[in-house]
Amino acid sequence: MAAHRKSAHRKPKQRPFTGPAARTAATLALAGAATATSATGAGAAPAEPVPTAAQVRAKVDRLYHDAEVATEKYNGAKEKEAAATKAVDTLADEAARRTDRLNTARHTLGSMATAQYRTGALDPAVQLALSSDPDSYLERAAHLDRAGDRQASLLSSIRRQLSGIARVKARADQETETLAARRAELDKHRAAIQSKLADARKLLATLTAAERAAYERVADAAHGGGPAAPADRAVVGAHADRAAPRSSVAAPNSRAARAVAFAHGAIGKPYVWGATGPNAFDCSGLTQAAWQAAGVSLPRTTYTQINAGQRVSRSELAPGDLVFFYSGISHVGLYIGGGQMIHAPRPGAPVRIAPISQMPFAGATRVA
């Protein structure tokens, strides 16, 4: 009996699977292993390929170009913001002047009302009857009639002034809304510029020192290399008003010569987006400042400067002409002759002489 109970508690012996059962077990085991492997790698995205130095350079160039496009939009928005600010200030001054005139009229009216209250408590007929000097009273009454006419005129003037102030305030409210929109636009373009330049710096930081030096050499070659040679710093022809550097091609008139002279004097100064000098420039800021030195006022942006004079073909270019690049008219330089221009290229590249053939030519304008 005891032997029987012992055998009843003994663990049955495991037998290996054979035939179809063995194949089924193996399949399930493989499927489980595959599932486990898949679960282990779930959510792990494949690593992105590291861009080559050439790809980084191409991306940086695009970012710099996009930043320049955004810079010109920023310059245009800043010009509009300045105009809106001036309009708001002008309307505020006008409202203040009108309010001063209104307060003066109200004070005058108040003084008249006080005087009338003091002398006009009795009916005029009673005052005449009680007067010891009727002639004097009638004379005063005539003055009161004239004062009444003046009071009516003053009241009419006050009504007109109130209406005028209301109109001015309504215009000021509209201009204030416009100003807010301009400032929002300005902030948007500023953020776009800063973002693109930050992305460019991050990409450049991924290059080795040698790769970055190579990029700078290629970029310098594309934008005209280093500063002008000493030979380029001679005196600007007979039309110049002062000693200044020049190219070998004479400017067509004194104003163009002064613009070219100014541009030569700016060589080596840094590119800073939104800058118009005297210590830094962006591309349209340089051309605007150069022609300002010649007594000519240019608009602020590339896409408005191209319409600031007479269009000329590439074969007709003369020193002082504005030369524009890219389909969106996003870059400008000042032509100096011999297929060369002076321009502010990009962040990190100072004002310099460059061939106009290095960028896609979009058109030219002769200012004077």
C-alpha positions, 0 to 999 in steps of 0.5 A: 500500500505504501509503495502504491502511494509513493508511486502515485506521487512520482512525477511522470517522465517527460517524453520528447516531441516527435513528428508533427508535434515537434515541428509545431513546437519549433515553429512556436519557439521561433515565432516567440523569439522573433516577437521578442526581438521585435519588441526589444527593438520597437521604437528605435528609429534607424540612425540617419546617415551623417551628411557629408561635408559637401552636403553640409556646405550646400545646406549652409549656403541655402540657409545663408541665402534664405536668411538674406531673403528674410533680411530683405523682408525684414528691411521692408517690414522695418521701413513700414513699421517706421512709417506707421510709428511716424503716423501714430506720433503725428496723429497723437500730436494733432490730437494734443493740439486740438485738445488744447484748442478745445480746452481754451474754448471751453475755458472762454465759454465758462468765463462767459457763462459765469459773467452772464450768471452774475449779471443776468439773474433778472429779466432784462425788462425788469433790469431796465425798469429798475435801472437808474441809468437806462442809457447805460443799461441799453449800452450794456445790453447791446454788448450782451447781445454781441456776447451772445452771438460770440457765445453761439459761435464759440459753441459751434466751434467747440462742437466742430473741435469735438468732432475733429478730435473724434476723427483724429482718435479714430484714425490714430486707433487704425494706425495703432492697429497697423503699427501692431501688425507691422511689428508682428511682421517684423518679429516674424522676419527677425525670428526667421533670420535668427533661426536660419543663421543659428541652423547654419552655425550648427551645421558648420560646427559639425565640420572639422577645422579643415573642412570648415576652412575649405568651405570658407575658401570656396565661399570666399571664391564664390563671393569674390575673395578677400578685400580689394588689392592696393591697386584698387584704392586709387583716386576716383576719376576727375568727377570725384569730390575727394580722394577715394578708391576707384576701379580702372573704369571711370564712373559716368558722372560725379554722383556715381563716382561718389557712390563708388568711392563710398563703397570702396571705403566700406570694403572690409566692414562686416556684414550685419543683417539689417545694418545700413552703416556706418560700421556694418552693412547688409547688401541693400544697406550698403548700396543705399548708404553709397548712394546716400553719400552721393546725395541720392535717396534710395529705398531700403530693400533690394526689391524696391531698389531695382525700380529706383532708376532706369533698367539697363542690360548687363552689356550696358553696365557702368560704375555706380549701377545697381546689380541684382541677383537671384530670381527673388531679387534678394541680393544687390551690389554696386557695379564698379566696372570690369565685371566687378562689384562691391557688395556685402555678401553674407554673415562672416564675409565682410564687404568686398569686391566680387565678380558679378558672374559668381551669382545668378544675375537678375537685372541692373538699374542705373540710378543717376 
